[in-house]
Amino acid sequence: MANVLTRPALVRYALAGAFALSLSLSLSVAAHAQVMDDLTGTYVVRGTNPGDDGSYGGTITVKLVGEVYQIQWTGSGQNAVGTGLRLGDTLAVTWQDPANKDTAVAVYIVMPDGGLKGRWAPLGGAKAGSEDWTRKAQ
């Protein structure tokens, strides 16, 4: 005798298949979003100094080490290292120039295109500068 599925059994199988497909698509979208949210890579940076005291440019390299971003900045004859923490679409970074020990704090918003926009201020400063990071093609 052939196996005959009743209407309730067909409905259960159809629902189970729809659920499996939905779960698979959700996991795929979540994995894609996680990759898009990864800040590691190289960026071109353009910024203005606090108090509109000139502009500058450079290159930033970002690496994720555990839960912390390790960041290197090179440009305008200066190098700096930073340590960053991310919370949602915000990246907070503390910067230091190893040569002269100048220190700054910065906060950036991750933009939909993968770039970052932020503001920064030197330790003890009364004015803030701004920066735009544009991700380099990899």
Contact map, one row per residue, 1 for C-alpha under 8 A:
111000000000000000000000000000000000000000000000000000000000000000000000000000000000000000000000000000000000000000000000000000000000000000
111100000000000000000000000000000000000000000000000000000000000000000000000000000000000000000000000000000000000000000000000000000000000000
111110000000000000000000000000000000000000000000000000000000000000000000000000000000000000000000000000000000000000000000000000000000000000
011111000000000000000000000000000000000000000000000000000000000000000000000000000000000000000000000000000000000000000000000000000000000000
001111101100000000000000000000000000000000000000000000000000000000000000000000000000000000000000000000000000000000000000000000000000000000
000111111100000000000000000000000000000000000000000000000000000000000000000000000000000000000000000000000000000000000000000000000000000000
000011111110000000000000000000000000000000000000000000000000000000000000000000000000000000000000000000000000000000000000000000000000000000
000001111111000000000000000000000000000000000000000000000000000000000000000000000000000000000000000000000000000000000000000000000000000000
000011111111100000000000000000000000000000000000000000000000000000000000000000000000000000000000000000000000000000000000000000000000000000
000011111111110000000000000000000000000000000000000000000000000000000000000000000000000000000000000000000000000000000000000000000000000000
000000111111111000000000000000000000000000000000000000000000000000000000000000000000000000000000000000000000000000000000000000000000000000
000000011111111100000000000000000000000000000000000000000000000000000000000000000000000000000000000000000000000000000000000000000000000000
000000001111111110000000000000000000000000000000000000000000000000000000000000000000000000000000000000000000000000000000000000000000000000
000000000111111111000000000000000000000000000000000000000000000000000000000000000000000000000000000000000000000000000000000000000000000000
000000000011111111100000000000000000000000000000000000000000000000000000000000000000000000000000000000000000000000000000000000000000000000
000000000001111111110000000000000000000000000000000000000000000000000000000000000000000000000000000000000000000000000000000000000000000000
000000000000111111111000000000000000000000000000000000000000000000000000000000000000000000000000000000000000000000000000000000000000000000
000000000000011111111100000000000000000000000000000000000000000000000000000000000000000000000000000000000000000000000000000000000000000000
000000000000001111111110000000000000000000000000000000000000000000000000000000000000000000000000000000000000000000000000000000000000000000
000000000000000111111111000000000000000000000000000000000000000000000000000000000000000000000000000000000000000000000000000000000000000000
000000000000000011111111100000000000000000000000000000000000000000000000000000000000000000000000000000000000000000000000000000000000000000
000000000000000001111111110000000000000000000000000000000000000000000000000000000000000000000000000000000000000000000000000000000000000000
000000000000000000111111111000000000000000000000000000000000000000000000000000000000000000000000000000000000000000000000000000000000000000
000000000000000000011111111100000000000000000000000000000000000000000000000000000000000000000000000000000000000000000000000000000000000000
000000000000000000001111111110000000000000000000000000000000000000000000000000000000000000000000000000000000000000000000000000000000000000
000000000000000000000111111111000000000000000000000000000000000000000000000000000000000000000000000000000000000000000000000000000000000000
000000000000000000000011111111100000000000000000000000000000000000000000000000000000000000000000000000000000000000000000000000000000000000
000000000000000000000001111111110000000000000000000000000000000000000000000000000000000000000000000000000000000000000000000000000000000000
000000000000000000000000111111111000000000000000000000000000000000000000000000000000000000000000000000000000000000000000000000000000000000
000000000000000000000000011111111100000000000000000000000000000000000000000000000000000000000000000000000000000000000000000000000000000000
000000000000000000000000001111111110000000000000000000000000000000000000000000000000000000000000000000000000000000000000000000000000000000
000000000000000000000000000111111111000000000000000000000000000000000000000000000000000000000000000000000000000000000000000000000000000000
000000000000000000000000000011111111100000000000000000000000000000000000000000000000000000000000000000000000000000000000000000000000000000
000000000000000000000000000001111111110000000000000000000000000000000000000000000000000000000000000000000000000000000000000000000000000000
000000000000000000000000000000111111110000000000000000000000000000000000000000000000000000000000000000000000000000000000000000000000000000
000000000000000000000000000000011111110000000000000000000000000000000000000000000000000000000000000000000000000001000000000000000000000000
000000000000000000000000000000001111111000000000000000000000000000000000000000000000000000000000000000000000000001000000000000000000000000
000000000000000000000000000000000111111100000000000000000000000000000000000000000000000000000000000000000000000000000000000000000000000000
000000000000000000000000000000000000111110000000000000000000011100000000000000000000000000000000000000000000000001000000000000000000000000
000000000000000000000000000000000000011111000000000000000000111100000000000000000000000000000000000000000000000000000000000000000000000000
000000000000000000000000000000000000001111100000000000000000111000000000000000000000000000000000000000000000000000000000000000000000001101
000000000000000000000000000000000000000111110000000000000011110000000000000000000000000000000000000000000000000000000000000000000000001100
000000000000000000000000000000000000000011111000000000000011100000000000000000000000000000000000000000000000000000100000000000000000111100
000000000000000000000000000000000000000001111100000000001111000000000000000000000000000000000000000000000000000000000000000000000000111100
000000000000000000000000000000000000000000111110000000001111000000000000000000000000000000000000000000000000000000000000000000000011110000
000000000000000000000000000000000000000000011111000000111100000000000000000000000000000000000000000000000000000000000000000000000011100000
000000000000000000000000000000000000000000001111100000111000000000000000000000000000000000000000000000000000000000000000000000001111000000
000000000000000000000000000000000000000000000111110111110000000000000000000000000000000000000000000000000000000000000000000000001110000000
000000000000000000000000000000000000000000000011111111110000000000000000000000000000000000000000000000000000000000000000000000011100000000
000000000000000000000000000000000000000000000001111110000000000000000000000000000000000000000000000000000000000000000001100000111100000000
000000000000000000000000000000000000000000000000111110000000000000000000000000000000000000000000000000000000000000000000000000111000000000
000000000000000000000000000000000000000000000001111111100000000000000000000000000000000000000000000000000000000000000000000000001000000000
000000000000000000000000000000000000000000000001111111100000000000000000000000000000000000000000000000000000000000000000000000000000000000
000000000000000000000000000000000000000000000001100111110000000000000000000000000000000000000000000000000000000000000000000000000000000000
000000000000000000000000000000000000000000000111100111111000000000000000000000000000000000000000000000000000000000000000000000000000000000
000000000000000000000000000000000000000000000111100001111100000000000000001100000000000000000000000000000000000000000000000000000000000000
000000000000000000000000000000000000000000011110000000111110000000000000001100000000000000000000000000000000000000000000000000000000000000
000000000000000000000000000000000000000000011100000000011111000000000000111100000000000000000000000000000000000000000000000000000000000000
000000000000000000000000000000000000000001111000000000001111100000000000111000000000000000000000000000000000000000000000000000000000000000
000000000000000000000000000000000000000001111000000000000111110000000011110000000000000000000000000000000000000000000000000000000000000000
000000000000000000000000000000000000000111100000000000000011111000000011100000000000000000000000000000000000000000000000000000000000000000
000000000000000000000000000000000000001111000000000000000001111100001111000000000000000000000000000000000000000000000000000000000000000000
000000000000000000000000000000000000001110000000000000000000111110001110000000000000000000000000000000000000000000000000000000000000000000
000000000000000000000000000000000000001100000000000000000000011111111100000000000000000000000000000000000000000000000000000000000000000000
000000000000000000000000000000000000000000000000000000000000001111111100000000000000000000000000000000000000000000000000000000000000000000
000000000000000000000000000000000000000000000000000000000000000111110000000000000000000000000000000000000000000000000000000000000000000000
000000000000000000000000000000000000000000000000000000000000000111111000000000000000100000000000000000000000000000000000000000000000000000
000000000000000000000000000000000000000000000000000000000000000111111100000000000011110000000000000000000000000000000000000000000000000000
000000000000000000000000000000000000000000000000000000000000011110111110000000000011100000000000000000000000000000000000000000000000000000
000000000000000000000000000000000000000000000000000000000000011110011111000000001111000000000000000000000000000000000000000000000000000000
000000000000000000000000000000000000000000000000000000000001111000001111100000001111000000000000000000000000000000000000000000000000000000
000000000000000000000000000000000000000000000000000000000001110000000111110000111100000000000000000000000000000000000000000000000000000000
000000000000000000000000000000000000000000000000000000000111100000000011111000111100000000000000000000000000000000000000000000000000000000
000000000000000000000000000000000000000000000000000000000111000000000001111111110000000000000000000000000000000000000000000000000000000000
000000000000000000000000000000000000000000000000000000011110000000000000111111100000000000000000000000000000000000000000000000000000000000
000000000000000000000000000000000000000000000000000000011100000000000000011111000000000000000000000000000000000000000000000000000000000000
000000000000000000000000000000000000000000000000000000000000000000000000011111100000000000000000000000000000000000000000000000000000000000
000000000000000000000000000000000000000000000000000000000000000000000000011111110000000000000000100000000000000000000000000000000000000000
000000000000000000000000000000000000000000000000000000000000000000000001111011111000000000000000110000000000000000000000000000000000000000
000000000000000000000000000000000000000000000000000000000000000000000001110001111100000000000011110000000000000000000000000000000000000000
000000000000000000000000000000000000000000000000000000000000000000000111100000111110000000000011110000000000000000000000000000000000000000
000000000000000000000000000000000000000000000000000000000000000000000111100000011111000000001111000000000000000000000000000000000000000000
000000000000000000000000000000000000000000000000000000000000000000011110000000001111100000001110000000000000000000000000000000000000000000
000000000000000000000000000000000000000000000000000000000000000000011110000000000111110000111100000000000000000000000000000000000000000000
000000000000000000000000000000000000000000000000000000000000000000111000000000000011111000111000000000000000000000000000000000000000000000
000000000000000000000000000000000000000000000000000000000000000000010000000000000001111111110000000000000000000000000000000000000000000000
000000000000000000000000000000000000000000000000000000000000000000000000000000000000111111100000000000000000000000000000000000000000000000
000000000000000000000000000000000000000000000000000000000000000000000000000000000000011111000000000000000000000000000000000000000000000000
000000000000000000000000000000000000000000000000000000000000000000000000000000000000011111100000000000000000111000000000000000000000000000
000000000000000000000000000000000000000000000000000000000000000000000000000000000000011111110000000000000011110000000000000000000000000000
000000000000000000000000000000000000000000000000000000000000000000000000000000000001111011111000000000000011110000000000000000000000000000
000000000000000000000000000000000000000000000000000000000000000000000000000000000001110001111100000000001111000000000000000000000000000000
000000000000000000000000000000000000000000000000000000000000000000000000000000000111100000111110000000001110000000000000000000000000000000
000000000000000000000000000000000000000000000000000000000000000000000000000000000111000000011111000000111100000000000000000000000000000000
000000000000000000000000000000000000000000000000000000000000000000000000000000011110000000001111100000111100000000000000000000000000000000
000000000000000000000000000000000000000000000000000000000000000000000000000000011100000000000111110011110000000000000000000000000000000000
000000000000000000000000000000000000000000000000000000000000000000000000000001111000000000000011111111100000000000000000000000000000000000
000000000000000000000000000000000000000000000000000000000000000000000000000000111000000000000001111111000000000000000000000000000000000000
000000000000000000000000000000000000000000000000000000000000000000000000000000000000000000000000111110000000000000000000000000000000000000
000000000000000000000000000000000000000000000000000000000000000000000000000000000000000000000000111111000000000000000000000000000000000000
000000000000000000000000000000000000000000000000000000000000000000000000000000000000000000000001111111100000000000000000000000000000000000
000000000000000000000000000000000000000000000000000000000000000000000000000000000000000000000001110111110000000000000000011000000000000000
000000000000000000000000000000000000000000000000000000000000000000000000000000000000000000000111100011111000000000000000011000000000000000
000000000000000000000000000000000000000000000000000000000000000000000000000000000000000000000111000001111100000000000001111000000000000000
000000000000000000000000000000000000000000000000000000000000000000000000000000000000000000011110000000111110000000000001111000000000000000
000000000000000000000000000000000000000000000000000000000000000000000000000000000000000000011110000000011111000000000111100000000000000000
000000000000000000000000000000000000000000000000000000000000000000000000000000000000000001111000000000001111100000000111000000000000000000
000000000000000000000000000000000000000000000000000000000000000000000000000000000000000001110000000000000111110000011110000000000000000000
000000000000000000000000000000000000000000000000000000000000000000000000000000000000000011100000000000000011111000011100000000000000000000
000000000000000000000000000000000000000000000000000000000000000000000000000000000000000011100000000000000001111101111000000000000000000000
000000000000000000000000000000000000000000000000000000000000000000000000000000000000000010000000000000000000111111111000000000000000000000
000000000000000000000000000000000000000000000000000000000000000000000000000000000000000000000000000000000000011111100000000000000000000000
000000000000000000000000000000000000000000000000000000000000000000000000000000000000000000000000000000000000001111100000000000000000000000
000000000000000000000000000000000001101000000000000000000000000000000000000000000000000000000000000000000000011111110000000000000000011000
000000000000000000000000000000000000000000100000000000000000000000000000000000000000000000000000000000000000011111111000000000000001111000
000000000000000000000000000000000000000000000000000000000000000000000000000000000000000000000000000000000001111001111100000000000001110000
000000000000000000000000000000000000000000000000000000000000000000000000000000000000000000000000000000000001111000111110000000000111100000
000000000000000000000000000000000000000000000000000000000000000000000000000000000000000000000000000000000111100000011111000000000111000000
000000000000000000000000000000000000000000000000000000000000000000000000000000000000000000000000000000000111000000001111100000011110000000
000000000000000000000000000000000000000000000000010000000000000000000000000000000000000000000000000000011110000000000111110000011110000000
000000000000000000000000000000000000000000000000010000000000000000000000000000000000000000000000000000011100000000000011111011111000000000
000000000000000000000000000000000000000000000000000000000000000000000000000000000000000000000000000001111000000000000001111110010000000000
000000000000000000000000000000000000000000000000000000000000000000000000000000000000000000000000000001111000000000000000111110000000000000
000000000000000000000000000000000000000000000000000000000000000000000000000000000000000000000000000000000000000000000000011111000000000000
000000000000000000000000000000000000000000000000000000000000000000000000000000000000000000000000000000000000000000000000111111110000000000
000000000000000000000000000000000000000000000000000000000000000000000000000000000000000000000000000000000000000000000000100111110000000000
000000000000000000000000000000000000000000000000011000000000000000000000000000000000000000000000000000000000000000000000100011111000000000
000000000000000000000000000000000000000000000000111000000000000000000000000000000000000000000000000000000000000000000011110011111100000000
000000000000000000000000000000000000000000000011111100000000000000000000000000000000000000000000000000000000000000000011100000111110000000
000000000000000000000000000000000000000000000011110000000000000000000000000000000000000000000000000000000000000000001111000000011111000000
000000000000000000000000000000000000000000001111000000000000000000000000000000000000000000000000000000000000000000001111000000001111100000
000000000000000000000000000000000000000000001110000000000000000000000000000000000000000000000000000000000000000000111100000000000111110000
000000000000000000000000000000000000000000111100000000000000000000000000000000000000000000000000000000000000000000111000000000000011111000
000000000000000000000000000000000000000000111000000000000000000000000000000000000000000000000000000000000000000001110000000000000001111100
000000000000000000000000000000000000000011110000000000000000000000000000000000000000000000000000000000000000000001100000000000000000111110
000000000000000000000000000000000000000011110000000000000000000000000000000000000000000000000000000000000000000000000000000000000000011111
000000000000000000000000000000000000000000000000000000000000000000000000000000000000000000000000000000000000000000000000000000000000001111
000000000000000000000000000000000000000010000000000000000000000000000000000000000000000000000000000000000000000000000000000000000000000111
